[in-house]
């Protein structure tokens, strides 16, 4: 065994018979000779045992290192985007590699019918496995979900009376399952199966599987919370949008166009999916504070005077305060409040500058201004797109974030045009 592990061991064998020289010379070993021989033998045995123990320790260390690599890979996948459906498939693959299993699957209780379970991710499962569902009492996963306890079996076929389908020619032997909990209850199970009779899963393996199941639980809980947030955002946002629509048809249509532009700019700037979701929601609701602005100002057929502008400038604060008290929309409040802040710090209502302004607000501000300039208003006709582009370029670095302007202009048709060279008054967008 020692040679298989790459470790050389010297074994000394000492017998109790007289040595040849002693016999020829008429001498025979005395009592001390046998005592010394026994001590040397004992020492040799202890040496061999120590070498073998060292070998086992090194093999165990190699296994632990492999486990750690796979766990780190799973953690990295979860940190990238735990709500990505592909994360659970990655977790199943890492689990199989870490535990030297032939098959792995994450089985979840069906939300529509709790009497069934289905696969949300698998590794080396038979074709079509992830599209099917089975009664909740089937398979090792069914038992683990029912009991809420991890389970290790030496022979799958002998223990599991209602087995799950396996790949063609696959004969399951050792198997393990660990529960996955979120929302205060067992909702799924992470299962691994081996077809190798020599692969005997251990209690240590079961602990590793349980830790990785806990990682999967975090991913599933995150995905569920995100879905709930999206539902809340939609319900709350649509209720407010309906109120804006009833008040001012232009504001509603304008907001939808700003959403489309802002989403494209965010994608071009590399804004992540979750942040872009907030960006789109904030763009849709950036003018919600205008619900509190009098009709005489909101629909005035001419330019606003300074007193009217002072009232109009209150709408970011009004909108932000309103969102602050709507469940699920409070995180949009800082974006809506900062939507009229300028890159040079000369905006309102707080006078924030540069990167003090949330990136979502900087994007909405530029898109809002561009669409306002290219839309007909009661007091003026829409500007040609070329003029609106020139104004954005002229105010890049003062009124607007230069990177946002570059991304926006690349989308609306001026990907690298040079500034017009003339000074243009700052864009005045309500």
NUMILO-637202 format. One record per residue (C-alpha): residue number from 0; residue in three letters; x, y, z. Coordinates in Angstrom, 1 decimal, decimal comma. Layout:
<atoms>
  resi  resn      xx      yy      zz
   NUM   ALA       X       Y       Z
...
</atoms>
This chain:
<atoms>
  resi  resn      xx      yy      zz
     0   UNK     0,0     0,0     0,0
     1   UNK     2,9     2,3     0,9
     2   UNK     4,4     1,9    -2,5
     3   UNK     1,1     2,7    -4,2
     4   UNK     1,0     6,0    -2,3
     5   UNK     4,5     6,8    -3,5
     6   UNK     6,2     6,4    -0,1
     7   UNK     9,2     4,3     0,4
     8   UNK     9,3     2,3     3,7
     9   UNK    12,2     0,2     5,0
    10   UNK    11,0    -2,8     6,9
    11   UNK    13,4    -4,6     9,2
    12   UNK    12,8    -8,3    10,0
    13   UNK    14,6    -9,7    13,0
    14   UNK    14,5   -13,3    14,0
    15   UNK    15,4   -14,9    17,3
    16   UNK    17,7   -17,6    15,8
    17   UNK    21,5   -17,5    16,5
    18   UNK    23,6   -15,8    13,9
    19   UNK    26,0   -17,9    11,7
    20   UNK    29,1   -16,4    13,2
    21   UNK    27,9   -17,2    16,7
    22   UNK    27,3   -20,8    15,9
    23   UNK    30,8   -21,2    14,2
    24   UNK    32,5   -19,6    17,1
    25   UNK    30,5   -21,6    19,7
    26   UNK    28,5   -18,7    20,9
    27   UNK    24,8   -18,5    21,3
    28   UNK    22,7   -15,3    21,9
    29   UNK    22,0   -14,4    25,4
    30   UNK    18,9   -12,9    27,1
    31   UNK    19,9    -9,3    26,3
    32   UNK    20,3   -10,2    22,6
    33   UNK    16,6   -11,3    22,5
    34   UNK    15,5    -8,2    24,4
    35   UNK    17,3    -5,9    22,0
    36   UNK    15,9    -7,8    19,0
    37   UNK    12,4    -7,5    20,4
    38   UNK    12,9    -3,7    20,9
    39   UNK    14,2    -3,3    17,4
    40   UNK    11,2    -5,3    16,0
    41   UNK     8,8    -3,1    17,9
    42   UNK    10,5     0,0    16,7
    43   UNK    10,3    -1,3    13,1
    44   UNK     6,6    -2,0    13,4
    45   UNK     5,9     1,5    14,8
    46   UNK     7,9     3,0    12,0
    47   UNK     5,9     1,2     9,3
    48   UNK     2,6     2,2    11,1
    49   UNK     3,8     5,8    11,2
    50   UNK     4,7     5,8     7,5
    51   UNK     1,3     4,3     6,5
    52   UNK    -0,5     6,8     8,7
    53   UNK     1,4     9,6     7,0
    54   UNK     0,4     8,2     3,6
    55   UNK    -3,3     8,1     4,7
    56   UNK    -3,0    11,7     6,0
    57   UNK    -1,5    12,9     2,7
    58   UNK    -4,3    11,2     0,7
    59   UNK    -6,9    12,8     3,0
    60   UNK    -5,2    16,2     2,5
    61   UNK    -5,4    15,7    -1,3
    62   UNK    -9,1    14,9    -1,0
    63   UNK    -9,8    17,9     1,2
    64   UNK    -8,0    20,1    -1,3
    65   UNK   -10,1    18,8    -4,1
    66   UNK   -13,3    19,4    -2,0
    67   UNK   -12,2    22,9    -1,3
    68   UNK   -11,5    23,7    -4,9
    69   UNK   -15,0    22,6    -5,9
    70   UNK   -16,6    24,4    -3,0
    71   UNK   -14,8    27,6    -4,0
    72   UNK   -16,0    27,1    -7,6
    73   UNK   -19,6    26,9    -6,3
    74   UNK   -19,2    30,0    -4,2
    75   UNK   -17,7    31,9    -7,1
    76   UNK   -20,7    30,9    -9,3
    77   UNK   -23,1    32,1    -6,5
    78   UNK   -21,3    35,4    -6,1
    79   UNK   -21,5    36,1    -9,8
    80   UNK   -25,3    36,1    -9,9
    81   UNK   -27,0    33,7    -7,5
    82   UNK   -30,4    34,2    -9,2
    83   UNK   -29,1    33,0   -12,6
    84   UNK   -30,8    29,7   -13,4
    85   UNK   -27,5    28,3   -14,6
    86   UNK   -26,0    28,7   -11,1
    87   UNK   -27,8    25,6    -9,8
    88   UNK   -26,5    23,5   -12,7
    89   UNK   -23,0    24,7   -11,9
    90   UNK   -23,5    23,8    -8,3
    91   UNK   -24,6    20,3    -9,3
    92   UNK   -21,5    19,8   -11,4
    93   UNK   -19,2    21,0    -8,6
    94   UNK   -20,9    18,7    -6,1
    95   UNK   -20,3    15,7    -8,4
    96   UNK   -16,7    16,5    -8,9
    97   UNK   -16,0    17,2    -5,2
    98   UNK   -17,5    13,9    -4,1
    99   UNK   -16,4    11,8    -7,0
   100   UNK   -20,0    11,0    -7,8
   101   UNK   -21,3    10,0   -11,3
   102   UNK   -24,6    11,9   -11,1
   103   UNK   -26,0    14,9    -9,1
   104   UNK   -29,3    16,6    -9,1
   105   UNK   -31,2    19,3    -7,2
   106   UNK   -34,8    18,3    -6,7
   107   UNK   -37,4    20,9    -5,6
   108   UNK   -41,0    20,6    -4,4
   109   UNK   -43,3    21,7    -7,2
   110   UNK   -44,9    25,1    -6,4
   111   UNK   -48,0    24,4    -8,3
   112   UNK   -48,6    21,0    -6,8
   113   UNK   -46,6    20,1    -3,6
   114   UNK   -47,5    16,5    -4,1
   115   UNK   -44,8    16,4    -6,8
   116   UNK   -41,1    17,1    -7,0
   117   UNK   -39,1    18,1   -10,1
   118   UNK   -35,4    18,7   -11,0
   119   UNK   -34,2    22,3   -11,2
   120   UNK   -30,7    21,3   -12,1
   121   UNK   -28,7    18,1   -12,8
   122   UNK   -25,4    16,7   -13,8
   123   UNK   -25,2    13,7   -16,1
   124   UNK   -28,9    12,9   -15,5
   125   UNK   -30,8    11,1   -18,3
   126   UNK   -32,1    13,2   -21,2
   127   UNK   -35,4    14,9   -20,4
   128   UNK   -34,8    14,5   -16,6
   129   UNK   -35,1    18,3   -15,9
   130   UNK   -38,4    18,6   -17,8
   131   UNK   -40,3    15,9   -15,8
   132   UNK   -41,8    15,7   -12,4
   133   UNK   -42,5    12,7   -10,0
   134   UNK   -44,6    12,0    -7,0
   135   UNK   -43,1    13,5    -3,8
   136   UNK   -42,4    10,1    -2,3
   137   UNK   -40,1     9,0    -5,1
   138   UNK   -36,3     8,7    -4,9
   139   UNK   -33,8     9,5    -2,3
   140   UNK   -34,7    13,2    -2,7
   141   UNK   -38,3    12,5    -1,8
   142   UNK   -37,2    10,9     1,5
   143   UNK   -34,8    13,7     2,3
   144   UNK   -37,4    16,4     1,7
   145   UNK   -40,0    14,5     3,8
   146   UNK   -37,7    14,0     6,8
   147   UNK   -35,6    17,2     6,5
   148   UNK   -32,6    15,1     7,4
   149   UNK   -29,4    14,2     5,3
   150   UNK   -29,3    10,6     4,3
   151   UNK   -26,4     8,3     3,3
   152   UNK   -27,2     4,8     1,7
   153   UNK   -24,7     2,1     0,8
   154   UNK   -26,9     0,5    -1,9
   155   UNK   -29,5     2,7    -3,6
   156   UNK   -31,6    -0,2    -5,0
   157   UNK   -31,9    -1,9    -1,7
   158   UNK   -33,0     1,2     0,3
   159   UNK   -35,0     3,2    -2,3
   160   UNK   -38,2     1,4    -3,3
   161   UNK   -39,5     4,1    -5,7
   162   UNK   -36,3     5,0    -7,6
   163   UNK   -35,8     7,9   -10,0
   164   UNK   -34,9     7,1   -13,7
   165   UNK   -31,2     6,7   -14,3
   166   UNK   -29,1     6,9   -17,5
   167   UNK   -29,1     3,8   -19,7
   168   UNK   -26,8     1,1   -18,3
   169   UNK   -26,3     3,1   -15,1
   170   UNK   -26,7     0,9   -11,9
   171   UNK   -26,9     3,1    -8,8
   172   UNK   -24,9     2,0    -5,8
   173   UNK   -23,9     4,5    -3,1
   174   UNK   -25,9     7,7    -2,8
   175   UNK   -26,4    10,7    -0,5
   176   UNK   -29,0    13,4    -0,1
   177   UNK   -29,0    16,7     1,9
   178   UNK   -32,0    19,0     2,5
   179   UNK   -32,2    22,6     1,1
   180   UNK   -34,1    25,0     3,3
   181   UNK   -35,2    28,6     2,6
   182   UNK   -38,2    30,5     3,7
   183   UNK   -38,3    28,6     7,0
   184   UNK   -39,0    25,1     5,4
   185   UNK   -37,4    22,3     3,5
   186   UNK   -38,1    23,0    -0,2
   187   UNK   -35,6    20,9    -2,0
   188   UNK   -32,8    18,2    -1,8
   189   UNK   -29,3    18,0    -3,3
   190   UNK   -28,6    14,4    -4,3
   191   UNK   -25,5    12,5    -5,6
   192   UNK   -25,2     8,9    -6,8
   193   UNK   -22,3     6,7    -7,7
   194   UNK   -22,3     3,5    -9,9
   195   UNK   -18,9     2,4    -8,6
   196   UNK   -19,1    -0,3    -6,0
   197   UNK   -15,7     0,7    -4,7
   198   UNK   -16,8     4,3    -4,1
   199   UNK   -18,2     4,3    -0,5
   200   UNK   -19,5     7,6     0,6
   201   UNK   -18,7     8,6     4,2
   202   UNK   -20,1    10,8     6,9
   203   UNK   -17,4    13,3     6,0
   204   UNK   -18,7    13,3     2,4
   205   UNK   -22,3    13,8     3,8
   206   UNK   -21,1    16,9     5,7
   207   UNK   -19,6    18,3     2,5
   208   UNK   -22,8    17,7     0,6
   209   UNK   -24,8    19,4     3,3
   210   UNK   -22,6    22,5     3,2
   211   UNK   -23,0    22,7    -0,6
   212   UNK   -26,7    22,2    -0,2
   213   UNK   -26,7    25,2     2,1
   214   UNK   -25,0    27,2    -0,6
   215   UNK   -27,7    26,1    -3,0
   216   UNK   -30,4    27,2    -0,5
   217   UNK   -28,9    30,7    -0,5
   218   UNK   -29,1    30,9    -4,3
   219   UNK   -32,7    29,7    -4,3
   220   UNK   -33,7    32,1    -1,6
   221   UNK   -32,0    35,0    -3,4
   222   UNK   -33,8    34,1    -6,7
   223   UNK   -37,2    33,9    -4,9
   224   UNK   -36,6    37,3    -3,2
   225   UNK   -35,7    38,8    -6,5
   226   UNK   -38,8    37,5    -8,1
   227   UNK   -40,9    38,8    -5,3
   228   UNK   -39,2    42,2    -5,6
   229   UNK   -39,9    42,2    -9,4
   230   UNK   -43,6    41,4    -8,7
   231   UNK   -43,8    44,2    -6,1
   232   UNK   -42,1    46,7    -8,4
   233   UNK   -44,5    45,9   -11,2
   234   UNK   -47,6    46,2    -9,0
   235   UNK   -46,5    49,4    -7,3
   236   UNK   -45,0    51,0   -10,4
   237   UNK   -48,1    50,2   -12,6
   238   UNK   -50,4    51,7    -9,9
   239   UNK   -48,4    54,9    -9,9
   240   UNK   -48,1    54,9   -13,7
   241   UNK   -51,8    54,6   -14,0
   242   UNK   -52,2    57,7   -11,8
   243   UNK   -49,7    59,6   -14,0
   244   UNK   -51,5    58,5   -17,2
   245   UNK   -54,8    59,8   -15,9
   246   UNK   -53,2    63,1   -15,0
   247   UNK   -51,0    63,8   -18,1
   248   UNK   -50,8    61,7   -21,2
   249   UNK   -47,6    63,3   -22,4
   250   UNK   -45,7    62,5   -19,1
   251   UNK   -46,8    58,8   -19,4
   252   UNK   -45,7    58,4   -23,0
   253   UNK   -42,5    60,4   -22,3
   254   UNK   -41,6    58,1   -19,4
   255   UNK   -42,0    54,9   -21,5
   256   UNK   -39,6    56,4   -24,2
   257   UNK   -37,1    57,3   -21,5
   258   UNK   -37,3    53,7   -20,1
   259   UNK   -36,3    52,3   -23,5
   260   UNK   -33,4    54,7   -24,0
   261   UNK   -32,2    54,4   -20,4
   262   UNK   -32,2    50,6   -20,6
   263   UNK   -30,2    50,6   -23,8
   264   UNK   -27,7    53,1   -22,4
   265   UNK   -27,3    51,0   -19,2
   266   UNK   -26,7    47,9   -21,2
   267   UNK   -24,0    49,7   -23,3
   268   UNK   -22,3    50,9   -20,1
   269   UNK   -22,2    47,4   -18,7
   270   UNK   -24,8    47,9   -16,0
   271   UNK   -25,7    44,5   -14,4
   272   UNK   -29,2    42,9   -14,7
   273   UNK   -30,4    43,8   -11,2
   274   UNK   -29,1    47,3   -11,4
   275   UNK   -30,7    47,7   -14,9
   276   UNK   -34,0    46,5   -13,4
   277   UNK   -33,8    49,4   -10,9
   278   UNK   -32,8    51,8   -13,7
   279   UNK   -35,8    50,9   -15,8
   280   UNK   -38,2    51,2   -12,8
   281   UNK   -36,7    54,6   -11,9
   282   UNK   -36,9    55,8   -15,5
   283   UNK   -40,6    54,8   -15,6
   284   UNK   -41,3    56,7   -12,4
   285   UNK   -38,9    59,6   -12,7
   286   UNK   -41,7    62,1   -13,2
   287   UNK   -44,1    60,6   -10,6
   288   UNK   -43,7    63,7    -8,4
   289   UNK   -45,5    65,7   -11,1
   290   UNK   -48,7    64,3    -9,7
   291   UNK   -48,4    67,1    -7,1
   292   UNK   -47,7    69,9    -9,6
   293   UNK   -50,7    72,1   -10,5
   294   UNK   -52,3    71,6   -13,9
   295   UNK   -51,8    75,3   -14,7
   296   UNK   -48,0    74,8   -14,5
   297   UNK   -47,8    71,2   -15,9
   298   UNK   -49,8    72,0   -19,0
   299   UNK   -48,9    75,7   -19,4
   300   UNK   -48,9    76,5   -23,2
   301   UNK   -45,8    78,7   -22,8
   302   UNK   -42,4    78,8   -21,0
   303   UNK   -42,5    78,7   -17,2
   304   UNK   -41,5    81,8   -15,2
   305   UNK   -39,1    81,6   -12,3
   306   UNK   -41,8    81,2    -9,7
   307   UNK   -43,3    78,3   -11,7
   308   UNK   -39,9    76,8   -12,2
   309   UNK   -39,4    76,8    -8,4
   310   UNK   -42,6    74,8    -8,0
   311   UNK   -41,7    72,5   -10,8
   312   UNK   -38,2    71,8    -9,3
   313   UNK   -39,9    70,3    -6,3
   314   UNK   -41,1    67,3    -8,2
   315   UNK   -38,0    65,1    -7,7
   316   UNK   -38,3    65,5    -3,9
   317   UNK   -42,0    64,9    -4,0
   318   UNK   -41,6    61,7    -6,1
   319   UNK   -38,7    60,4    -4,0
   320   UNK   -40,7    60,9    -0,8
   321   UNK   -43,7    59,2    -2,3
   322   UNK   -41,6    56,1    -3,4
   323   UNK   -40,0    56,0     0,0
   324   UNK   -43,4    54,9     1,5
   325   UNK   -44,3    52,3    -1,2
   326   UNK   -43,2    48,7    -0,3
   327   UNK   -40,7    47,5    -2,8
   328   UNK   -40,1    50,9    -4,4
   329   UNK   -38,1    52,6    -1,6
   330   UNK   -34,7    51,7    -3,2
   331   UNK   -35,8    53,9    -6,2
   332   UNK   -36,1    56,9    -4,0
   333   UNK   -32,5    58,1    -4,2
   334   UNK   -32,4    57,7    -8,0
   335   UNK   -35,6    59,7    -8,5
   336   UNK   -34,5    62,4    -6,1
   337   UNK   -31,2    62,8    -8,0
   338   UNK   -32,6    62,7   -11,5
   339   UNK   -32,1    66,4   -12,1
   340   UNK   -28,6    66,7   -10,5
   341   UNK   -25,9    67,9   -12,9
   342   UNK   -22,4    66,5   -13,4
   343   UNK   -20,9    69,9   -12,4
   344   UNK   -23,0    70,2    -9,2
   345   UNK   -25,2    73,0   -10,4
   346   UNK   -28,4    70,9   -10,5
   347   UNK   -31,2    70,4    -8,0
   348   UNK   -32,5    69,6    -5,4
   349   UNK   -29,2    68,7    -3,5
   350   UNK   -26,5    70,1    -5,7
   351   UNK   -24,7    66,7    -6,0
   352   UNK   -21,8    66,5    -8,5
   353   UNK   -20,0    63,8   -10,5
   354   UNK   -20,1    60,3    -9,1
   355   UNK   -22,0    61,5    -6,0
   356   UNK   -25,0    61,2    -8,3
   357   UNK   -26,3    57,5    -8,7
   358   UNK   -25,4    56,2   -12,2
   359   UNK   -29,0    55,3   -12,7
   360   UNK   -30,0    59,0   -12,2
   361   UNK   -27,2    60,2   -14,5
   362   UNK   -28,5    57,9   -17,2
   363   UNK   -32,2    58,9   -16,8
   364   UNK   -31,2    62,6   -16,7
   365   UNK   -29,5    62,5   -20,2
   366   UNK   -32,2    60,3   -21,7
   367   UNK   -35,0    62,5   -20,2
   368   UNK   -33,4    65,6   -21,7
   369   UNK   -32,9    64,1   -25,1
   370   UNK   -36,5    62,8   -25,4
   371   UNK   -37,8    66,2   -24,1
   372   UNK   -35,9    68,1   -26,7
   373   UNK   -37,1    65,8   -29,6
   374   UNK   -40,8    65,9   -28,5
   375   UNK   -43,5    68,5   -29,3
   376   UNK   -44,5    70,5   -26,2
   377   UNK   -47,3    73,1   -25,8
   378   UNK   -44,8    75,9   -25,9
   379   UNK   -42,5    74,8   -28,7
   380   UNK   -42,1    72,3   -31,5
   381   UNK   -39,7    69,3   -31,3
   382   UNK   -36,0    70,0   -32,1
   383   UNK   -34,4    68,1   -35,0
   384   UNK   -32,4    65,1   -33,7
   385   UNK   -29,2    66,7   -35,0
   386   UNK   -29,8    69,8   -32,8
   387   UNK   -30,6    67,6   -29,8
   388   UNK   -27,4    65,7   -30,4
   389   UNK   -25,4    68,9   -30,6
   390   UNK   -26,8    70,2   -27,3
   391   UNK   -26,0    66,9   -25,5
   392   UNK   -22,4    67,1   -26,8
   393   UNK   -22,1    70,8   -25,9
   394   UNK   -23,2    70,1   -22,3
   395   UNK   -21,2    66,9   -21,9
   396   UNK   -19,0    67,2   -18,8
   397   UNK   -21,0    70,1   -17,4
   398   UNK   -24,7    69,2   -17,3
   399   UNK   -24,3    65,5   -18,2
   400   UNK   -21,9    62,6   -17,4
   401   UNK   -19,6    62,4   -20,5
   402   UNK   -19,7    58,6   -20,5
   403   UNK   -23,4    58,6   -20,4
   404   UNK   -23,6    61,1   -23,3
   405   UNK   -21,2    59,0   -25,4
   406   UNK   -23,3    55,9   -24,8
   407   UNK   -26,6    57,7   -25,6
   408   UNK   -25,3    59,3   -28,8
   409   UNK   -24,0    55,9   -30,0
   410   UNK   -27,5    54,6   -29,6
   411   UNK   -29,4    57,6   -31,2
   412   UNK   -27,2    57,7   -34,3
   413   UNK   -24,1    59,9   -33,6
   414   UNK   -21,5    57,3   -32,4
   415   UNK   -18,4    59,5   -32,8
   416   UNK   -19,4    62,8   -34,3
   417   UNK   -17,4    65,8   -33,2
   418   UNK   -18,9    68,7   -31,2
   419   UNK   -20,4    71,5   -33,2
   420   UNK   -18,0    74,0   -31,8
   421   UNK   -20,7    76,5   -30,8
   422   UNK   -21,8    77,1   -27,2
   423   UNK   -25,3    75,9   -26,5
   424   UNK   -27,4    77,0   -23,4
   425   UNK   -27,9    74,2   -20,9
   426   UNK   -30,8    71,9   -21,7
   427   UNK   -33,7    72,8   -19,5
   428   UNK   -35,7    69,7   -18,9
   429   UNK   -38,4    69,5   -16,2
</atoms>
